[in-house]
Amino acid sequence: MEFVKPGIYIDFMKYRAPVMSVLGLLATLSLVSLFYPGPNYGIDFAGGTEIQLQFTSDTSPGEVRDALEGAGYSRPDVISVEGADNEYIIRVREVSSLPADQVDKIRESLDSILGEHVIREMKVSPGGDKITLRVSGDVHEQQLQEALEAGGAHVRSVSSLAGRGDPRYEAQLVGVADELLTSLHEAFGDRAPETPLRVEWVGPKAGQQLRDAAIQSFLYAIAFIMLYVAFRFDLRFAPGGVIAMFHDALITLGVYVLLQKEVNLTTVAALLTIMGYSINDTIVVYDRIRENMVRVRDKSLRELINISTSQTLSRTIVTSLTTLLSVGAFFFFGTGVIQDIAFALGIGILIGTVSSIFIAAPITEFMDRRLLSRLSRS
C-alpha cells in the first residue's frame, strides 16, 4: 500500500525552521511543566498504599472515590478490576498510620510508664502497622499495650516473640488499610468488604530509589543508542537521532504532567518504548540517506535528505497509522493501566513521526555543515 506516489519530491527542509520552532516551544513548555506544576507521581515513586477489595453489592468507582475523599484521603485512585464484580484497586498516598512525631510520643510514653531503661530497642515497620520492642526484665503484654495506647497508637494486639536474649514483643497496629476499611464501612455499611483481598505499600525511600532507577534507565538508553547510531552510521547522525528521541519522550511526559496524569513505572515503560519507536523510525530515514549518498553523488546533503524522506514517506505513514490503530483500540476499549500506556504511546508515535523528519534530519544536516566548515578551515 502506497499513500505517496513513487518519485515524488517534497522539500521538507524548506519547512524545517517553523516546524522546529513549534516543536522546540512544546519541548520547552514540557520542560517547564516538570517544575511547575510538577509530575503527579503514583505510589511507585511517591510512596503510598494499594488495597484490593471487593464490595458485597453494586458500587460504582465514583461512589468509592467520593467516600474516600470525604474521609480525608487526598486524590485516591479507584480502579475497577476487569472480569470481577464490584472489585476495585484503591491507591492512597498514605503509607504509615504513624507520623514521625507520634513515634516520638510513643517512645516517651513507654519510657514514662515502664521506666527509662526498660525499652532497649523499638522498631516501627515502614508500613506503620507493626512495632517491635526489645525489653529488659519482665513486662506483661497488657502493660505494653496500655503504654502504646497512651502514646496514641491504635493497638490491635501484642504478642511475645520467641528468641534468645532479651524478651521481644510485637505490637500489631491499626494500619492504613484498616483505617480505610473503617471509612468505607461508615460510608457504605453492609456493602463494604470485611477484609481486603490484598494490601501493598511503597515507602518514601523506596519510591525515591525507584525514581533514581528510572532516571538512570533513561540515561543508559540515550548513551547506548547514541553509540549504536554513531557506529552504524557516523558521528554526524548520532546527535540528531538522540535529540529527536529525547524530544519525543520529553513532550510525552510534559503532556502527562499538564494533564496531571499519574506518573509511575508504567509511564517509564511507555516512555522507553516511545524512545525505541522514535529511534527506529529515524534510522529508517538515516539508512535511506546513507544509500542515496552512494547512489547520488551530485546532490548536497540537504537535497539527499529531501529525496530520502520523500522515498520513505509512504512507509512512515503506513507504519504510524497501523501502530496508532492498534494503540487506539487499547485506549478506547482498555481500562486503567492499559489506557495510560496507550495514551502515552499515541502521543509518542505522533510526535516521533514528525521529529524523525523535522528534528533528526535537519540536525544531521547542521552537523554536516559544521564538520565540513571545520575541515575546510583546517
N, C-alpha and C positions, 0 to 999 in steps of 0.2 A: 504494500500500500504506500502510495506516494502523495503527500499533500502539496509538494512543491515540484514543479516540472524540472526535469533534468536540464542542466546547462544554464539555469537561471543565475544571475549575478546580482547580489544585494550589497550595497555599500554600507555595511554595518558600522565601520569605523567612522563614517561621517556623523553618526548619531551618538558616538561614544561619550562626548562631553556632557550633553544634557542628561543622558541616562545614568552616567556615573555620578552626576551631581545629585540626582534624586536618590539613588541607592546609597550614596555617601551620607545624605541627610537622614535617611532611615536608619543607617548604622549608627550615626551619632545619637539620634533620639533613643535607640535601643541601649546604647552605652550609658546614656544619662539615666535611663529608667532603672538601671541596675543599682543606682544610688538613691534615686527618688522616683517612684515610691518604694523601690526595692522589691526583691523577689518575695513571693508568698511561699516560703518553704513548707513542705509537708513534714510529717513526723520523721521521715527518713533523715532529714537534715536539721530540723529544729528541735526534734525530740517530741515525744507525746505518747499517748496510749491508744491502742487499737483493740476494739472489742467486737466480737462477732456474736450475735444473739438472734433469737427467733421469738416473735410475738405469738401469742396464742390465737389471735384473730386478726381480721383485716386491719392493717395500719399502713398509712402512706409515709414515704420518706419525709414529706413536708411536715407532717404532724410530729414525727420524731425530732426533726431539726428544731421546730418551734418550741417543743417541750424542753429540749436541752438548753436552748438559748435563754428560755425563761428561768432555768435553774442556774444560770450564771456562766455557762460554758461559752467561750468566745469562738464563733465561726466553726462549729462542729461539722465534720463531713459525715454524711449518711449515704451509704452506697447499697443499693439493692443487690442481693446475691442471686445471680441468674440461675433459674431452674429450681428455686426453693421459694415456698410461700411465706411471705412476711418475715423473711430472714434478711438481716442487714449487717453491714460492717460499719461501725461507728469509730471515727477518729477524733480525738480531742487533744488539745495542746498540753494538758496537764499530764505530768509524769509521776509526780510524787504527791501524796497527801500530806507530807511533812515538809514545810518550808525550813530553810536553814535556821531561822531564828527560833522556830518551835523545837528543833532538835536540841538547841542550847538550853531551852527551858526544861525539856525532859531530863537532860543530864543534871541540871540544877535541882530538879525535883527529886531525882534518885539519890543524889548526894545529901540532900536535906533530910529526907525521910529515913534512908537506910544508913547514912553515915558517909563521910567523905571518902573513906578508903575501902568501902565495900565493893563498889563497881570498879573493877580493874580495866575493863575494856567494853566499849559499846560500839557496835557497828550497825548502821542503817542501810538496808538494801537500796540499790539505785532506784528501784521502783517505789520505795517508800511504804511497802506493805509488810515489812518484817524488820524487827530489831533483835540482834543477837547480843547477849550480855554474858560477860565472864566475871564472876563474883568471887569474893573471898569469904570463907565461912559459910554457915548455914543460913540460907534465905528461903523463905517459903514463897511458892508461886503466887499466892494471893497477895503477899506483900509487894512483890514486883508489879503485879497488875495495878494495885492501888497507887503505887508511886508513879507508874507510867501515866495513868489516867489523870493524876494530879498535875502532871506536866502538860496535859492537853491531848494526849494520844488516845485514839479510839481503838481500844484493845478488844480483839475477839477471843483470844486465848493465849495462855502462857504455858509452855511445856519445857521439860528438862531434856537436855541433850546428853547422850552418853558420850564418854570420853575420859581420857586421863587428865590429871592435873586439876586445876580449879574447876568448880562446878560451872556449867554453862547452861543458859536458858535462851529460848527463842520465843519472842512475842509476835503473834500474828495480828496485824493491824487491819483496820478497815481501809482498803486502798481506793484508788481512783475508780476502779471497776465497780466496787461495792457502792461507792457514793453515787456513781452514775445510775446503777440499777435502782437505788433508793429513789432517785429523782424521777426515773421512769415509772416506778410504782405509784408515786404520788400523782403523776400526770395521767396514767392510763389504768390504774387499778389492776383488775384481774387480767387485763390484756397483756400486761407487761410480763417478760420472761422471769422465771425464778432464778436461774443461774446462766452465766454466759457460756457459749459454746467454746470460745477461745479468747484469751487475753494476751496481748503482747505489748511491750513498751520499748521505746528507744530513749536513752538518757541524753542530755545535752552534750556530754563529752563524746558519746558515740556518734551523735549527729554531726559534730564538728569534724570528727575523723572521716566520716563518710563524705562530707563536703570537700575536705582536703584531697581525698582519694579521687573524687570526681574531677577536680581541677587538674590533678596530675594526669588523669586519663586523657584529658583534652590536650595537655602539653605534649604528652608522649605521642598521641595520634598526629598532631601537627608536625612534630620533629621527624617522625619516621616517614610520613607521607612526603614531606619536603625532600628528604634524602632519596626516596624512591623516584620522584619526578626528576630530580637532578641527575640521577644515574641513568634513568631510562631515556631522557632527552638530553638536556644540558642545563647549565645554571640559569640561562635566560628564562626558561619555562617555569622553574620551581616557584619563584615568588608569586607569580600571577595565580597559579593553582592554589597555593596555600592561602593567599589573601582572599580569594574568592570563596574558598571553603570556610575560612574563619568568618567571613562576612555573612554567609548563609546561616551559620549557627547563631551568630550574634543577633541577627534580625529576628530569627525564630524565637530565641529566648526573650528578646525585647517585646514581642507580641504577647508572649506568655505573661510577662511582668505587667504590661499595661492593662491586660485583661484580668490581672490578679488570679490567674490560674495557678494551681498548686505545682511547685517545682520540687520534684522528688527523683528517686533513682530511675523511675520510668522515663522521666523527661530527659535525663542524661543519656539513657539508651537511645531515645529518639534523636537527640542531637548528634550522637556519634553516628547513627545511621544516616542522617542528613549529610554529615561530612563525607561519609563514604560515597553516597549518591552523587554529591557535588563534584568530588574529585574524579569519579568515574566519567561523568558527563564531560568534564573539562579535558580529560585525557583523550576522549574520542576526537575532540576538536584538535587537540595538540598532535595527535597521531596523523590526522589528515594534513595538517600544516607541514609536518616533517616530510610526508610523502611528496607533497607538492614542491617542497624545496629542492627535491632531486629531479622531479619531472619538469618543473617550470623554473628555469634559471634566469629568465629575463625580467622577472617581476620583483618588486620590492616586498618586504615582509608585510607591509600594510595591505597590499593587494592580495598577497597569498592568504592572509587572514580572512579577507572578504570572500575569496574563492572557496577556501576550505570550509568556512562557516556556512556558506550557501549550499555546498555539496552535502553537508551533514545535517542541514536544517530539517529535512523530511524525517530523518531518523530521530532527531531530537524531539520533534513534535509527537511522533508516534510513541516513543518511549515515555515521554512525560504524560501524555493523555492516558496511556494504558495504566501507568502507575497511579495516576490520580483517580481513575475509575475504581481501582482496587481499594485505594485508601478511602475514597468516598463511601464505598459500601461499608467499610468498617466504621466510618464516622456516623453514618445515618442509621445503621442497624446494630451497631455495637453498643456496649454500655460501659460506664465507668472508666476504668483504666484504658480500655481499648479505644474509646473515643478520644482520650487525651493524646495517645500515641498517634492516632490517625490525624488529629488536628495539627500536631507539630509536623508530621511528615508532609501533609498537604501544603503547608506554608513553605517548608524547606524545598519541596520539589519545584514550586513556582519560582521562588527566589533563586534556587540553584540553576534552573534553566536559563534565566536571564543573566545571572552572573558569569556563567561559562562563556557567554557571547560578549558581554559588555564590561566585564571586570578582568577575567583571566587573560583573554587575548590582548586587549589594549595594554595591560601592564607588561605583557611579554614583548609587545612592540616597543614600549617605552624602554624596557631593559635592553633591547637590541640596539636602539639608538644610542643609549648611554655607553654601552660596551664598544660600539663602532667609533663613537666620538673619542673615547679614551685611546683606542688602538690607533686612530688617525693622528692624534696628538703625539703619541709615543713614536 
